[in-house]
Amino acid sequence: MRFSTYDSTCQIAQEIAEKIQQRNQYERRGEKTSKLTVTIRTLLQNLKEKIAL
C-alpha cells in the first residue's frame, strides 16, 4: 500500500467514525438517520475496496 493510499484510507475511516457519531446523535434526538446510514454504508464499501488493493 502506497503512502497516499494509506492517507486516503485513513481519511475514509475518519469520515466513517464522524458519520457514525453524527447518526448516533440523530438517533438520540429522534431524528431520521436513513440518509446517514446509506452514506456510512457507501463509505464502508469504499474503505473495503481501498483495503483490498
C-alpha positions, 0 to 999 in steps of 0.5 A: 500500500502506497503512502497516499493510499494509506492517507486516503484510507485513513481519511475514509475511516475518519469520515466513517467514525464522524458519520457514525457519531453524527447518526448516533446523535440523530438517533438520540434526538429522534431524528431520521438517520436513513440518509446517514446510514446509506452514506456510512454504508457507501463509505464502508464499501469504499474503505473495503475496496481501498483495503483490498488493493 
